[in-house]
Amino acid sequence: MAKVPRAGRVKTRLAAGLGTVEALRFYRNALAATVRRLVQPGRWQTRLSIAPDTASQIDFPFVSNSGLKLQVQPQGPGDLGARLQRVFQMAPPGAVLVIGSDIPAITPTLISDAFAVLEGQQAVFGPSDDGGFWLIGLQAGRRFPPHLFKGVRWSTSHARADSVQALGVSRVGMVASLDDVDDIGSFNRLHALSTRVILPVSS
């Protein structure tokens, strides 16, 4: 799930500490890198669910100019719960994973792990330390109740626990914990990790 990379419309909390232009550049680069990394023909089908609905593939140059085989679909109206539910409802039957677009540490191995967990569970989550999640997976094609994520307190420390309760499932699996980059603190932590050099110990 991704928003069109536009100044002032994405990463507003990060922009408060980093500046609008740099926050936009980070979001655009992180989204492009994640999509390129996760398009794995033959392993799974990757879709880009976008907002606003008036956007199109041309608003994502890294897609339209790269030849990536990627289907683009609108998220539709409503809060995050309504849009998540719509993604699952629009998907073909089978295991479906939904991720955010601002978690640079996502790898194909983690996605493969989540699909494997979902084979024996009713739902799978990729947790984050703030109580939310970077990934959610369900078996699409089944009948979902209206307002599947009703009562979830989004953007709080209760989001993951509320989501598990709202789903009403008894078998829930977890994969590795990752954090999104929402503010200057998480951006600086990411930068520190990416620039750290480990030197060999001399004998």
Summary of the structure (lengths in Angstrom):
residues: 203
radius of gyration: 17.4
end to end distance: 49.3
largest distance: 64.8
contacts: 574
relative contact order: 0.15
helix: 37%
strand: 16%
